[in-house]
Amino acid sequence: MRPANGRIVGRSALRRHMAGILPFFFLLSLLAQQSESIASLTRLGADYLEQGDLSKALDAFERAVRLQPSDPALQFNVGLALYRMGRYRQALEPLGKALAHPPSAERARFLRGTIFFQSGQLEACAREIEGLRSDPGQGEEVLFMLIECYRRLGRANDAQAAFLELNRRFPGSAFVHRLMGVAYDAQTNYDKAIEEFQAALRVREDMPEIAFAIGYIYWKQQEYAKARSWLERELAGQPCYARAHHFLAEIDRIEQKWDAAAVRYRKALECDPDLADSYLGLGNLAEREAKWEEALKLYRKLAELKPNDSQPHFKVGLALQRTGRTAEAQEEFTRARKLLAAEQERDRRGVMTAKPPKR
């Protein structure tokens, strides 16, 4: 071999020369293979996502992330898959990392805001999405969430301004009908509420949470067959909507379908591990079968989620009493009575300060 300086290179020198450059070529080859692997995994995940096979999509996206954890675009894919699966809390972290990827940042911020909204973190939701209200693609839903956040936070002027903007920019919006339905529901004018919710579905057939809202009204009215139909319709569009599973479990419990109720409560908790009422439901089922140790575990979790609510502590006390732990039971009963007294005092003050309705 004749190198650039014209001298002949012997075999041993050639081997040394090749030994020096082979690792470089190997690294280039490895990087190329890795890049191709990330691209193929991303395409595979996108295909699964389009087909609705969310578990396989998530697996492909997570394998891609393991190859390049610092890539915010790959993190967005993982967050999106988790969001579609209803695993909202787990989706927050990868979606937060995706904010560093400009093409994905606005969508990631919107999804994070939606998660905060659904979990009742209203201040966090408003902060996350306020900058998106003028977005042409997401502005309609952003304004709806802002209206609800401001309303619940007592920011009446901000809520009114956002409502006027929604009505002006998106006339005939499904979200306007939804907001009117929420307002009528709060006034217990259930017929008008259902009318508005159904109008929202006529504008936007796949709008999430509307079928649930109708089902929940029927549940409150004890029209369980109608409630079941609408709750199941919600799950057809959102298979992991925890509250729909929970109220279907409640209907099964009322109809004494104990095993079916247990399955539904567990499914609700699989979708949302912090859904306190489903721990109560499972605890009641365990009580019915005198499985007091199991009931105690469930009620302790309930009390952990709702530490300032008297009912969980009464339930923990009862389970402790039935398992022979009398001293511990009395401590819980004492705590529960103090919390109950505080709840009754708050209710009393609320009645005293409430303004009479306009005539």
DRENVEXBA-145321 format. One line per 3 residues: number of its first residue (from 1); their letters; for each residue x, y, z of C-alpha. Coordinates in pm, whole numbers, plus 50000, padded with zeros to 5 digits. Example, Ala and Ser with C-alpha at 12.3 -4.5 7.8 and 13.67 -1.06 7.14 Angstrom:
1) as) 51230 49550 50780 | 51367 49894 50714
! end
This chain:
1) mrp) 50000 50000 50000 | 50133 50349 49914 | 50024 50624 50154
4) ang) 49988 50995 50078 | 50360 51062 50128 | 50448 50805 49861
7) riv) 50618 50553 50091 | 50525 50187 50086 | 50349 50069 50403
10) grs) 50436 49718 50520 | 50182 49464 50638 | 50245 49523 51007
13) alr) 50220 49897 50960 | 49905 49850 50757 | 49753 49641 51036
16) rhm) 49841 49914 51287 | 49693 50178 51056 | 49368 49982 51011
19) agi) 49348 49909 51385 | 49351 50281 51443 | 49072 50367 51202
22) lpf) 48847 50060 51239 | 48698 50171 51574 | 48602 50499 51406
25) ffl) 48428 50319 51119 | 48265 50081 51371 | 48133 50380 51569
28) lsl) 47993 50538 51254 | 47829 50209 51161 | 47686 50170 51513
31) laq) 47548 50525 51509 | 47392 50467 51168 | 47233 50143 51288
34) qse) 47107 50315 51604 | 46963 50602 51403 | 46791 50358 51170
37) sia) 46663 50161 51469 | 46516 50476 51630 | 46351 50573 51303
40) slt) 46207 50224 51249 | 46082 50202 51608 | 45919 50545 51574
43) rlg) 45747 50440 51249 | 45637 50114 51411 | 45495 50300 51713
46) ady) 45313 50547 51488 | 45156 50260 51294 | 45037 50093 51615
49) leq) 44906 50426 51741 | 44704 50474 51422 | 44564 50120 51455
52) gdl) 44463 50190 51816 | 44702 49930 51961 | 44825 50162 52235
55) ska) 45025 49909 52438 | 45237 49810 52138 | 45276 50174 52036
58) lda) 45402 50263 52383 | 45645 49970 52381 | 45795 50080 52048
61) fer) 45823 50444 52157 | 45984 50349 52490 | 46240 50130 52313
64) avr) 46329 50427 52092 | 46365 50652 52397 | 46602 50405 52563
67) lqp) 46831 50441 52263 | 46828 50823 52286 | 46674 50941 52617
70) sdp) 46761 51308 52565 | 46555 51346 52246 | 46245 51555 52336
73) alq) 46062 51448 52017 | 46084 51084 52126 | 45967 51181 52473
76) fnv) 45659 51341 52317 | 45569 51012 52149 | 45583 50829 52483
79) gla) 45376 51101 52652 | 45115 51093 52376 | 45078 50715 52398
82) lyr) 45043 50728 52777 | 44786 51007 52743 | 44582 50808 52491
85) mgr) 44590 50512 52731 | 44447 50726 53010 | 44768 50700 53214
88) yrq) 44769 51073 53269 | 45000 51110 53567 | 45269 50903 53395
91) ale) 45229 51111 53079 | 45319 51439 53253 | 45693 51378 53277
94) plg) 45765 51285 52912 | 45531 51561 52792 | 45723 51805 53011
97) kal) 46049 51696 52846 | 45884 51739 52505 | 45844 52114 52570
100) ahp) 46207 52146 52458 | 46106 52029 52107 | 45951 52333 51930
103) psa) 45737 52137 51679 | 45581 51938 51966 | 45586 52201 52241
106) era) 45239 52352 52194 | 45070 52014 52169 | 45263 51888 52472
109) rfl) 45162 52197 52670 | 44797 52147 52568 | 44798 51782 52677
112) rgt) 44962 51871 53009 | 44698 52139 53063 | 44425 51887 52990
115) iff) 44571 51645 53246 | 44584 51920 53509 | 44225 52015 53422
118) qsg) 44096 51659 53456 | 44273 51612 53789 | 44134 51936 53931
121) qle) 44469 52120 53940 | 44308 52436 53811 | 44586 52687 53880
124) aca) 44839 52461 53707 | 44602 52412 53413 | 44546 52786 53365
127) rei) 44921 52856 53380 | 44997 52581 53130 | 44743 52675 52861
130) egl) 44691 53052 52896 | 44944 53115 52619 | 44753 52885 52381
133) rsd) 44419 53065 52379 | 44485 53228 52039 | 44600 52899 51881
136) pgq) 44374 52833 51578 | 44373 52456 51624 | 44343 52427 52000
139) gee) 44202 52766 52102 | 43841 52650 52121 | 43912 52379 52378
142) vlf) 44168 52596 52556 | 43906 52868 52609 | 43660 52610 52742
145) mli) 43912 52486 53000 | 44008 52840 53096 | 43642 52933 53148
148) ecy) 43594 52635 53380 | 43923 52699 53564 | 43844 53067 53618
151) rrl) 43486 52989 53722 | 43589 52733 53981 | 43870 52954 54109
154) gra) 43625 53240 54165 | 43771 53457 53888 | 43432 53558 53751
157) nda) 43553 53845 53529 | 43819 53629 53362 | 43563 53352 53309
160) qaa) 43315 53593 53152 | 43580 53741 52921 | 43689 53395 52807
163) fle) 43327 53291 52747 | 43261 53598 52531 | 43580 53526 52335
166) lnr) 43475 53163 52283 | 43129 53267 52161 | 43273 53534 51930
169) rfp) 43550 53326 51775 | 43366 52994 51759 | 42993 53059 51707
172) gsa) 42785 52744 51750 | 43073 52577 51933 | 43006 52241 52097
175) fvh) 43190 52379 52400 | 42931 52657 52438 | 42658 52391 52452
178) rlm) 42871 52195 52698 | 42914 52496 52924 | 42541 52565 52915
181) gva) 42480 52200 53002 | 42714 52227 53300 | 42533 52541 53416
184) yda) 42187 52380 53390 | 42316 52067 53564 | 42442 52281 53856
187) qtn) 42093 52435 53879 | 41941 52081 53878 | 41754 52172 53560
190) ydk) 41834 51828 53424 | 41610 51830 53117 | 41776 52147 52986
193) aie) 42120 52012 53078 | 42064 51694 52876 | 41928 51901 52588
196) efq) 42245 52113 52580 | 42477 51813 52613 | 42302 51639 52326
199) aal) 42331 51958 52119 | 42706 51947 52186 | 42718 51590 52055
202) rvr) 42532 51692 51739 | 42807 51944 51668 | 43089 51715 51773
205) edm) 42987 51351 51796 | 43312 51230 51953 | 43339 51501 52220
208) pei) 43477 51334 52533 | 43296 51342 52869 | 42958 51447 52726
211) afa) 42808 51098 52719 | 42938 51057 53074 | 42771 51384 53179
214) igy) 42434 51261 53046 | 42484 50920 53207 | 42569 51082 53540
217) iyw) 42247 51289 53533 | 42045 50972 53475 | 42239 50804 53758
220) kqq) 42144 51089 53993 | 41782 51046 53884 | 41808 50669 53952
223) eya) 41727 50589 53589 | 41994 50321 53583 | 41923 50160 53246
226) kar) 41960 50495 53068 | 42263 50579 53280 | 42432 50250 53189
229) swl) 42374 50310 52818 | 42534 50655 52822 | 42825 50552 53047
232) ere) 42904 50264 52813 | 42889 50505 52520 | 43155 50718 52692
235) lag) 43378 50412 52732 | 43339 50328 52364 | 43528 50648 52290
238) qpc) 43745 50657 52604 | 43808 50299 52722 | 43999 50412 53031
241) yar) 43765 50686 53155 | 43778 50597 53524 | 43464 50774 53644
244) ahh) 43251 50594 53384 | 43382 50259 53512 | 43315 50372 53869
247) fla) 42951 50465 53813 | 42890 50148 53614 | 43024 49968 53922
250) eid) 42782 50165 54137 | 42492 50055 53916 | 42610 49693 53937
253) rie) 42629 49723 54316 | 42277 49870 54336 | 42154 49583 54118
256) qkw) 42340 49339 54348 | 42575 49224 54073 | 42859 49200 54324
259) daa) 43127 49035 54110 | 43062 49269 53816 | 43081 49568 54051
262) avr) 43418 49453 54187 | 43557 49417 53834 | 43439 49768 53745
265) yrk) 43579 49928 54061 | 43918 49766 53997 | 43912 49881 53635
268) ale) 43839 50236 53753 | 44142 50221 53985 | 44357 50074 53711
271) cdp) 44273 50381 53502 | 44303 50626 53792 | 44473 50495 54109
274) dla) 44367 50811 54297 | 43992 50772 54242 | 43900 50762 54610
277) dsy) 43535 50657 54573 | 43632 50329 54407 | 43833 50230 54717
280) lgl) 43518 50297 54916 | 43315 50083 54676 | 43558 49790 54700
283) gnl) 43572 49832 55076 | 43194 49807 55100 | 43204 49487 54894
286) aer) 43473 49344 55122 | 43261 49439 55426 | 42967 49253 55277
289) eak) 43175 48934 55271 | 43322 49008 55617 | 43672 49036 55469
292) wee) 43775 49295 55725 | 44151 49286 55669 | 44095 49354 55299
295) alk) 43843 49626 55383 | 44093 49784 55625 | 44361 49813 55355
298) lyr) 44113 49976 55119 | 43983 50219 55381 | 44337 50317 55483
301) kla) 44406 50407 55121 | 44080 50603 55112 | 44180 50794 55428
304) elk) 44521 50864 55274 | 44354 51021 54971 | 44092 51210 55176
307) pnd) 44261 51280 55510 | 44024 51563 55608 | 43704 51370 55533
310) sqp) 43530 51206 55829 | 43384 50906 55643 | 43714 50727 55564
313) hfk) 43821 50750 55929 | 43488 50606 56046 | 43538 50322 55799
316) vgl) 43897 50258 55917 | 43773 50261 56278 | 43499 50010 56198
319) alq) 43741 49774 56022 | 43989 49800 56311 | 43710 49728 56558
322) rtg) 43599 49418 56364 | 43959 49288 56357 | 43994 49323 56733
325) rta) 44215 49635 56743 | 43995 49827 56984 | 44241 50097 57096
328) eaq) 44334 50188 56738 | 43966 50186 56643 | 43882 50438 56917
331) eef) 44158 50671 56794 | 44010 50664 56445 | 43656 50719 56574
334) tra) 43776 51019 56776 | 43950 51165 56469 | 43638 51103 56259
337) rkl) 43410 51278 56511 | 43635 51587 56516 | 43637 51600 56136
340) laa) 43261 51554 56125 | 43209 51844 56368 | 43430 52064 56150
343) eqe) 43234 51961 55837 | 42902 52042 56006 | 43034 52382 56119
346) rdr) 43145 52465 55764 | 42804 52364 55633 | 42632 52577 55897
349) rgv) 42840 52882 55808 | 42772 52823 55441 | 42399 52832 55502
352) mta) 42427 53149 55715 | 42628 53341 55455 | 42447 53217 55143
355) kpp) 42262 53484 54952 | 41891 53422 54890 | 41799 53349 54528
358) kr) 41661 53630 54316 | 41283 53630 54290
! end
